[in-house]
Amino acid sequence: MSLPIGVHPLLSVHLHLHLQSSIKGGCRSLLLTDMWYYRGKSMREKSEAMKLLPDDVKVLYFASHCVEPFVQIITVNDAKRRLSLCSSEDSEVEEPQDQEEVEDVPILSNHSKLLDDHHLENLCVNMPARTHGHTWQLVYSTAVNGSSLRTLYRNMADLDCPVLLVIKDMQQKVFGAFSSDPFRVSKYCYGTGETFLFSFSPDFKAYKWSGENSYFVSGHRESLQIGGGGGGFGLWLDADLYHGSSYSCPTFHNVPLSTQQDFIVQDLEVWTIQN
């Protein structure tokens, strides 16, 4: 119960409380019916007076004699969520917090040579919610389909959903891009701000859209480009999906995804949501 008045920060007075207790809903509630002010009392006298309060009651605030006091009385069961009389302003009893829900790890319809559960967990956190809870299907793999950008485009010709590009280079670095749109040949750039670059080398890092430009994806017969605007592409692959490069670019403000800006592709996979 609270009396809504000003609070004085100094413990300068003593409140003598006459309390009546009742039971409401199985909880102890207390009614403040009377109070007196005592000035000039010793700390020992104040301490002894406070012993008159029941063991399961705490008084949190004391007010000066010149203002109407603010008094709040709570039971010990509630006290764990409040500041105690002897605690600092910033001190609060710690409570166990509910563990944040982890999104469902994407289910892969095929075995991946490049992605494990740890990779998928990190990617899922950064992918848009509309992709969660779906099975991901392998639509292109250099191990299955050979190394051809033309084949990659052909396998995605009928798709209208996001795609995940994953690359492992000869240095064993794994990185890639999430694209809001399937890869295709186009005269203009396409995609949305959901598109991002990522790297697992050495730890996972996602490079989201910076908002600086909209050069998300540009597909050509001779190359695939993701991110750009600063003289280099965030991720670039040639027509044979063999040579690639990665530079810092304004679209994502990324660092080069590979150890070397120019790299050789060892394996490449493209995954998409299964309809």
C-alpha positions in Angstrom: 0.0 0.0 0.0 1.4 3.4 -0.9 0.7 7.0 0.1 1.5 9.0 -3.0 3.7 11.8 -1.7 7.3 13.1 -2.1 10.3 11.1 -1.0 13.2 12.5 0.9 16.5 10.6 0.1 17.9 10.8 3.7 17.0 8.5 6.5 16.4 11.4 8.9 13.2 10.5 10.7 11.5 7.5 12.2 8.0 6.3 11.5 6.1 4.5 14.2 3.5 2.4 12.5 0.3 0.9 13.8 -0.6 -1.9 11.5 -3.7 -4.0 11.0 -3.3 -7.2 9.0 -5.7 -9.2 7.0 -5.7 -12.0 4.5 -6.6 -11.4 0.9 -6.3 -14.1 -1.7 -3.8 -16.0 0.5 -1.4 -13.0 0.7 -0.7 -10.9 3.7 -1.8 -7.3 3.3 -1.2 -4.5 5.8 -3.2 -1.4 6.5 -1.4 1.8 7.7 -3.8 3.4 10.3 -1.6 5.8 12.2 1.9 7.3 12.3 4.0 9.6 14.5 7.3 11.4 13.8 10.2 11.2 16.1 13.3 13.4 15.6 16.6 13.2 17.3 16.2 9.5 18.1 19.4 7.4 18.2 19.9 4.8 15.5 19.6 2.2 18.2 16.2 3.4 19.2 15.1 3.5 15.6 16.3 0.0 15.0 14.5 -1.3 18.1 11.3 0.4 17.0 11.5 -1.2 13.6 11.6 -4.6 15.3 8.0 -4.1 16.1 7.1 -4.7 12.5 6.2 -8.3 11.5 9.1 -10.4 10.1 7.4 -10.5 6.7 7.1 -6.8 6.3 9.6 -4.2 4.9 9.3 -0.4 4.9 11.1 0.9 1.9 11.1 4.7 2.3 11.5 7.3 5.0 10.5 11.0 4.6 11.6 14.2 6.2 9.5 15.9 8.9 8.6 18.8 6.5 6.7 16.8 3.9 4.0 14.2 4.1 5.8 10.8 4.0 5.8 8.3 1.3 5.4 4.9 2.9 5.2 1.6 1.1 4.7 -1.7 2.9 5.1 -5.0 1.1 5.4 -8.6 2.0 8.7 -10.4 1.7 7.3 -12.4 -1.2 7.0 -9.2 -3.1 10.3 -7.7 -1.8 12.5 -9.6 -4.2 11.3 -7.4 -7.0 11.9 -4.1 -5.1 14.7 -2.1 -3.7 15.5 -2.9 -0.1 16.1 -0.3 2.6 19.8 -1.1 2.7 20.3 -1.4 -1.0 21.7 1.2 -3.4 19.4 2.8 -5.9 20.8 0.7 -8.7 20.8 -2.6 -6.7 18.0 -5.1 -7.4 17.6 -8.7 -6.5 18.4 -10.8 -9.5 15.7 -13.1 -10.8 16.1 -15.9 -13.2 14.8 -14.7 -16.6 13.0 -16.8 -19.1 15.4 -18.1 -21.7 14.8 -16.3 -25.0 13.1 -18.5 -27.4 15.4 -20.0 -30.1 13.9 -20.0 -33.5 13.5 -23.4 -35.2 16.6 -24.5 -37.0 15.9 -24.8 -40.7 15.4 -28.3 -41.9 17.4 -29.3 -44.9 15.9 -31.6 -47.4 19.3 -32.8 -48.5 22.7 -33.4 -46.9 24.9 -30.3 -47.0 28.6 -30.5 -47.4 29.0 -26.9 -46.1 26.3 -26.3 -43.4 26.0 -27.8 -40.0 23.5 -27.1 -37.2 25.7 -24.4 -35.7 25.8 -22.6 -39.1 22.0 -22.9 -39.5 21.3 -21.6 -36.0 23.3 -18.4 -36.7 21.8 -17.9 -40.1 18.2 -18.4 -38.9 18.5 -15.6 -36.4 19.3 -13.2 -39.2 16.9 -14.4 -41.8 13.4 -12.8 -42.1 10.6 -14.4 -40.1 8.8 -15.5 -43.3 11.5 -18.1 -43.9 11.2 -19.7 -40.4 9.6 -23.1 -40.1 10.1 -24.1 -43.7 12.1 -26.9 -45.2 15.1 -25.7 -47.3 15.7 -27.5 -50.5 19.0 -27.8 -52.4 18.5 -26.2 -55.8 22.1 -26.1 -56.9 25.4 -27.6 -55.9 28.8 -27.7 -57.7 29.2 -31.3 -56.3 26.0 -32.4 -58.1 25.5 -29.9 -61.0 29.0 -29.0 -61.9 30.4 -25.5 -62.0 28.2 -23.3 -64.2 26.5 -20.0 -63.5 24.2 -20.7 -66.4 23.0 -24.0 -64.7 22.5 -22.1 -61.5 20.2 -19.6 -63.2 18.4 -22.3 -65.0 17.7 -24.3 -61.8 16.1 -21.2 -60.2 14.1 -20.0 -63.2 10.7 -21.0 -61.7 11.4 -19.9 -58.2 9.9 -16.9 -56.5 11.4 -17.1 -53.0 14.5 -16.3 -51.0 17.7 -18.2 -51.6 20.8 -18.9 -49.5 24.2 -19.0 -51.3 27.0 -20.8 -49.4 30.6 -21.0 -50.5 33.7 -22.7 -49.3 37.0 -21.5 -50.8 40.3 -23.3 -51.1 41.4 -21.8 -47.7 38.5 -23.7 -46.1 36.6 -20.4 -45.3 32.8 -20.6 -45.4 30.8 -17.5 -46.3 28.0 -16.4 -48.6 24.9 -14.4 -49.0 21.1 -14.5 -48.3 19.1 -13.0 -51.1 15.5 -12.0 -50.9 15.1 -13.0 -54.5 16.3 -16.0 -56.5 19.3 -15.3 -58.8 18.5 -14.5 -62.4 19.9 -12.5 -65.3 18.6 -9.0 -65.2 19.5 -5.6 -66.7 18.9 -3.9 -63.3 19.8 -4.7 -59.7 17.1 -6.5 -57.8 16.4 -7.6 -54.2 15.3 -5.9 -50.9 16.9 -4.9 -47.6 16.4 -8.5 -46.4 19.5 -9.4 -48.4 22.7 -9.7 -46.4 26.3 -11.1 -46.6 27.7 -13.5 -44.0 30.9 -15.2 -43.0 31.8 -18.0 -40.6 35.5 -17.3 -40.6 36.5 -17.5 -37.8 33.2 -16.6 -36.0 29.8 -15.9 -37.5 29.2 -12.4 -38.7 26.3 -11.0 -40.7 26.5 -7.8 -42.7 23.0 -6.3 -43.1 21.9 -3.7 -45.5 23.5 -0.3 -44.7 20.8 1.7 -46.5 23.5 3.6 -48.4 22.4 2.1 -51.8 20.3 -0.6 -53.3 22.8 -2.6 -55.2 21.6 -5.9 -53.7 22.0 -8.4 -56.6 23.0 -8.0 -60.2 22.9 -11.1 -62.4 24.7 -11.3 -65.7 25.5 -14.2 -68.0 29.2 -13.8 -67.2 29.0 -13.0 -63.5 26.9 -12.8 -60.4 27.4 -9.7 -58.2 26.1 -9.0 -54.7 26.6 -5.6 -53.1 28.6 -2.8 -54.7 28.9 0.9 -55.3 32.4 1.5 -54.1 34.5 0.1 -56.9 34.3 -3.5 -55.7 31.6 -6.0 -55.0 30.7 -7.5 -51.7 30.6 -10.9 -53.4 31.4 -11.6 -57.0 31.5 -15.0 -58.9 32.5 -15.6 -62.5 30.6 -17.6 -65.1 32.4 -20.9 -64.2 31.7 -20.4 -60.4 35.4 -21.0 -60.0 37.0 -17.6 -59.4 35.4 -15.2 -57.0 36.2 -12.0 -55.1 35.0 -10.2 -52.0 35.6 -6.5 -51.2 34.2 -4.0 -48.7 31.2 -2.3 -50.3 28.8 0.5 -49.3 25.7 -1.7 -49.6 26.6 -3.8 -46.6 29.6 -2.1 -45.0 31.2 -5.5 -44.9 34.8 -6.6 -44.6 36.1 -9.0 -47.3 34.4 -12.4 -46.6 37.4 -14.5 -47.6 40.9 -14.5 -46.2 42.0 -13.2 -49.6 39.9 -10.7 -51.6 40.3 -12.9 -54.7 39.6 -16.6 -54.0 39.1 -20.0 -55.6 35.8 -21.8 -55.1 36.0 -25.3 -53.7 32.3 -26.0 -53.1 29.2 -24.0 -53.6 25.6 -24.6 -52.7 22.3 -22.7 -53.2 19.3 -23.4 -50.9 15.8 -22.2 -51.2 12.5 -22.5 -49.3 10.6 -25.6 -50.4 7.0 -24.7 -51.5 
